[in-house]
Amino acid sequence: MTIEIKTATMEPSRNTFAHIERRFGDKPATRYQEATYDLAPTDNFHYKPTWDQDLELNDPRRTAN
């Protein structure tokens, strides 16, 4: 009896996430880049900070990029 094992190569549908692609281009990203860059929320907060009512939490005028 003979057993034939065939392998198939699959092309990935994308190289990385969209927010990483906007920052670094369309190339494979590291797991560190995917987990850390551009993930701070900027919209839809439930409350404003009590110490500064004029700015939102993580407001770009106060937060460094």
BAFI-3210 file (N, C-alpha, C; in Angstrom, 3 decimals, decimal comma, padded with zeros to 6 digits):
// residues 65
n [1|2|3|4|5|6|7|8|9|10|11|12|13|14|15|16|17|18|19|20|21|22|23|24|25|26|27|28|29|30|31|32|33|34|35|36|37|38|39|40|41|42|43|44|45|46|47|48|49|50|51|52|53|54|55|56|57|58|59|60|61|62|63|64|65]
n.u [000,845|000,545|001,049|000,158|001,163|000,196|001,095|-000,223|000,220|-000,720|-001,665|-001,485|-004,347|-004,014|-001,318|-000,995|-002,691|-005,018|-004,472|-001,773|-000,738|-001,267|000,589|003,176|003,253|002,481|003,521|004,701|003,984|005,427|004,555|004,677|004,356|001,722|000,355|000,778|000,854|-001,102|-003,480|-004,769|-007,811|-009,872|-012,408|-015,886|-016,079|-017,243|-017,334|-016,143|-012,901|-012,626|-010,845|-010,283|-012,512|-012,763|-011,338|-011,250|-010,765|-007,589|-007,165|-006,055|-004,817|-003,550|-002,262|000,656|001,828]
n.v [-001,170|002,231|005,548|008,755|011,945|015,144|018,537|021,793|025,113|028,150|031,418|034,327|036,351|038,943|041,095|042,430|044,250|046,975|049,433|049,212|048,944|051,493|052,965|051,750|050,692|048,209|045,522|042,544|042,592|042,732|040,823|042,427|045,033|044,837|044,593|046,913|049,480|052,352|051,770|053,032|054,150|056,618|057,597|057,605|057,584|056,920|058,781|062,032|063,157|063,900|065,749|067,552|069,020|070,102|068,682|065,520|062,086|060,831|062,859|064,269|066,758|066,763|064,311|062,586|061,339]
n.w [000,000|-000,818|000,277|-000,506|000,196|-000,148|-000,390|-000,090|-001,031|000,386|-000,325|001,664|002,484|003,234|004,229|006,613|009,282|008,635|009,958|010,531|007,987|006,932|008,355|007,998|005,439|002,883|003,985|005,608|009,051|012,345|015,279|017,491|016,423|015,440|017,810|019,293|017,959|017,196|018,670|020,731|021,974|020,399|020,060|021,111|024,022|027,321|029,295|030,287|031,326|034,776|035,736|033,717|031,975|029,432|027,529|025,819|026,872|026,094|024,181|021,121|021,267|023,650|023,944|023,100|019,938]
ca.u [000,000|001,298|000,339|000,645|000,868|000,399|001,020|-000,717|000,641|-001,793|-001,236|-002,296|-005,236|-003,471|-000,028|-001,099|-003,920|-005,098|-003,817|-000,327|-000,427|-001,229|001,777|004,434|003,164|001,953|004,549|004,384|004,312|005,751|003,468|004,787|003,741|000,276|-000,229|001,042|000,714|-002,399|-004,593|-005,403|-009,119|-010,007|-013,825|-016,903|-015,813|-018,463|-017,268|-015,008|-012,097|-013,117|-009,819|-010,231|-013,767|-012,713|-010,682|-011,660|-009,713|-006,673|-007,355|-004,802|-004,165|-002,804|-001,572|001,714|001,687]
ca.v [000,000|003,482|006,730|009,998|013,136|016,331|019,808|022,923|026,401|029,134|032,801|035,064|037,333|040,260|041,023|042,985|044,993|048,241|050,540|049,013|049,217|052,950|053,515|051,170|050,181|046,846|044,500|041,787|043,281|041,861|040,710|043,601|046,162|044,642|044,670|048,151|050,741|052,941|051,068|053,843|054,603|058,066|057,936|056,876|057,399|057,012|059,912|062,942|063,146|064,853|066,754|068,519|068,805|070,627|067,711|064,125|061,162|060,619|063,911|064,479|068,002|066,515|063,034|062,501|060,180]
ca.w [000,000|-000,870|000,764|-001,111|000,983|-000,971|000,329|-000,880|-000,492|000,373|-000,247|002,634|001,873|003,569|004,916|007,959|009,520|007,896|010,665|010,381|006,583|006,739|008,995|007,525|004,073|002,739|004,173|006,818|010,296|013,465|016,256|018,356|015,725|015,389|019,146|020,019|017,240|016,839|019,289|021,768|021,488|020,230|019,927|021,860|025,440|028,116|030,211|030,137|032,543|035,767|036,011|032,623|031,267|028,067|026,653|025,930|027,266|024,963|023,182|020,380|021,655|024,868|023,888|022,072|019,056]
c.u [000,896|000,416|000,978|000,211|001,206|000,294|000,533|-000,228|-000,507|-001,193|-002,090|-003,155|-004,792|-002,137|-000,120|-002,445|-003,858|-004,373|-002,295|000,095|-000,376|000,066|003,078|004,405|002,712|003,093|004,211|004,866|004,689|004,557|003,495|004,115|002,220|-000,374|-000,097|000,735|-000,749|-003,597|-005,245|-006,738|-009,190|-011,458|-014,658|-016,524|-017,099|-018,479|-016,082|-014,181|-012,573|-012,114|-009,721|-011,441|-013,745|-012,119|-011,253|-010,478|-008,893|-006,902|-006,047|-004,096|-003,307|-001,909|-000,532|001,492|002,898]
c.v [001,241|004,626|007,950|011,166|014,341|017,569|020,886|024,203|027,382|030,521|033,526|036,118|038,761|040,067|041,475|043,690|046,364|049,371|050,408|049,308|050,710|053,537|053,044|050,690|048,726|045,837|043,750|042,513|042,255|041,799|041,898|044,812|046,027|044,848|046,039|049,439|051,090|052,226|051,843|054,348|056,123|058,513|057,145|056,571|057,613|058,241|060,797|062,870|064,223|065,973|067,810|068,301|069,285|069,642|066,315|063,298|060,824|061,620|064,161|065,784|067,816|065,271|063,034|061,247|059,335]
c.w [000,000|-000,395|000,129|-000,244|000,123|-000,085|-000,624|-000,226|-000,644|000,497|000,790|001,940|002,175|004,261|006,361|008,111|008,849|008,624|010,622|008,945|006,303|007,300|008,332|006,081|004,069|002,771|005,456|008,069|011,361|014,408|017,206|017,717|015,701|016,745|019,792|019,270|016,965|017,450|020,420|021,244|021,416|020,163|020,935|023,308|026,223|029,013|029,856|031,412|033,511|036,031|034,914|031,721|029,818|027,074|026,877|026,459|026,021|023,836|022,452|020,727|022,900|024,790|022,775|021,226|019,077]
res [m|t|i|e|i|k|t|a|t|m|e|p|s|r|n|t|f|a|h|i|e|r|r|f|g|d|k|p|a|t|r|y|q|e|a|t|y|d|l|a|p|t|d|n|f|h|y|k|p|t|w|d|q|d|l|e|l|n|d|p|r|r|t|a|n]
***
